Amino acid sequence: MRRATLLLPALLLLAACGGEDPAPAAESTSAAPTSSSAAATVPPAAGVDRTAELQATAGDVVTAATQDGDLLLVDTTIVDPRGDAGSPEGQQAVAVCQAAVDLLTASGTAAPGVQVHEADGTTFAVYSQQAIGNLVPAQQCTEY
């Protein structure tokens, strides 16, 4: 019985206060981003087709370009001759990569990433915000 006696005043106190949080969400001091600034910084949802846009600058060598957040996955008809870096095919893959970075940057992607795939699906060129070991420098399209 003693516990019920102590619990009752606590419940009455909560009821008198209305049981609400001291700072309702409507009175938040942080400003919500405007629709134009939010649109410029929010990447598209997964699976957005950007093929036509990339083909306009990189050519028909691009067969598919799918954006997943800040990452653009690009499929091409390029075939890597498996020679030293810097082959004409490698240069073409790097040019496609740079066109993809430019497309993402122009559409407001703050931290773009790109993977360019050759015809068999293997990665041929990449762009990353962070260096990938000694193979890929940060923020530079590189044959991979």
C-alpha positions in Angstrom: 0.0 0.0 0.0 2.9 2.4 0.8 4.2 2.0 -2.8 0.8 3.1 -4.2 0.8 6.1 -1.9 4.2 7.2 -3.2 3.3 6.5 -6.9 0.0 8.5 -6.8 1.7 11.9 -6.1 4.2 11.2 -8.9 1.4 10.4 -11.4 -0.5 13.5 -10.3 2.6 15.7 -10.8 3.0 14.3 -14.3 -0.6 14.8 -15.1 -0.4 18.5 -13.9 2.6 19.0 -16.2 0.6 17.6 -19.1 3.2 14.8 -19.6 4.7 16.8 -22.5 8.4 17.2 -23.4 9.8 20.5 -22.2 10.8 21.5 -25.8 8.2 20.5 -28.3 9.5 19.7 -31.8 7.5 22.7 -33.2 9.7 25.0 -31.2 13.0 23.5 -32.5 15.8 26.1 -32.8 17.4 24.5 -35.8 16.2 25.7 -39.2 15.0 23.1 -41.7 16.9 23.3 -45.0 15.1 25.0 -47.8 13.8 22.8 -50.6 16.4 24.2 -53.1 19.4 23.6 -50.8 18.1 20.1 -49.8 17.7 19.2 -53.4 21.2 20.2 -54.3 22.8 18.1 -51.6 20.6 15.0 -51.5 21.8 12.3 -54.0 19.2 10.5 -56.0 17.8 7.2 -54.7 19.3 3.9 -55.7 19.0 2.8 -59.2 18.5 6.1 -61.1 19.3 5.7 -64.8 21.7 8.3 -66.0 22.7 6.5 -69.3 21.3 9.1 -71.7 22.9 12.0 -69.8 26.3 10.3 -69.8 26.1 9.2 -73.4 25.6 12.8 -74.4 29.1 13.6 -73.2 31.0 10.3 -73.3 29.4 8.7 -76.4 27.8 5.5 -77.3 30.6 3.5 -75.7 28.4 3.9 -72.5 25.8 1.1 -72.4 24.4 1.8 -68.9 24.9 4.4 -66.2 23.2 3.8 -62.9 23.5 6.2 -59.9 23.3 4.7 -56.4 23.6 7.6 -54.0 26.9 9.3 -54.7 28.2 6.4 -56.8 27.8 6.1 -60.6 28.2 2.7 -62.0 29.0 2.8 -65.7 28.9 -0.1 -68.1 30.8 0.2 -71.4 31.7 -1.6 -74.6 35.4 -1.0 -74.0 37.6 -4.1 -73.9 40.8 -3.9 -71.9 43.7 -5.3 -74.0 45.4 -6.3 -70.7 48.5 -4.4 -71.5 50.3 -1.6 -69.7 48.3 1.3 -68.3 47.8 4.1 -70.8 46.5 2.1 -73.7 44.0 3.8 -76.0 41.2 1.8 -74.3 42.5 2.8 -70.9 42.5 6.4 -71.9 39.0 6.0 -73.2 37.9 4.5 -69.9 39.5 7.4 -68.0 37.7 9.9 -70.2 34.4 8.2 -69.6 35.2 8.3 -65.9 35.9 12.0 -66.0 32.6 12.7 -67.9 30.8 10.7 -65.2 32.4 12.8 -62.4 31.5 16.0 -64.2 27.9 14.8 -64.6 27.6 14.0 -60.9 29.3 17.2 -59.8 27.0 19.3 -62.1 24.0 17.7 -60.6 25.0 18.6 -57.1 26.7 15.4 -55.8 29.1 16.6 -53.2 31.3 13.5 -52.9 31.1 11.6 -56.3 32.4 8.1 -56.8 32.6 6.4 -60.2 33.3 2.9 -61.4 33.7 2.3 -65.2 33.2 -1.3 -66.2 34.6 -2.8 -69.4 32.5 -5.0 -71.6 33.0 -8.2 -69.5 31.9 -6.3 -66.3 35.3 -5.9 -64.7 36.3 -2.5 -63.3 38.5 -0.6 -65.7 38.6 3.0 -64.3 37.6 4.5 -60.9 37.2 7.8 -59.2 37.1 7.8 -55.4 37.1 10.5 -52.7 39.7 8.4 -50.7 42.9 6.8 -52.1 42.6 3.1 -52.6 46.0 1.7 -51.5 48.7 2.6 -54.0 46.5 1.8 -57.0 44.1 4.7 -57.0 44.9 8.3 -55.9 42.1 10.3 -54.2 39.9 12.4 -56.4 41.4 11.4 -59.8 40.0 9.1 -62.5 42.5 6.3 -62.8 42.8 3.1 -64.8 42.3 0.3 -62.4 
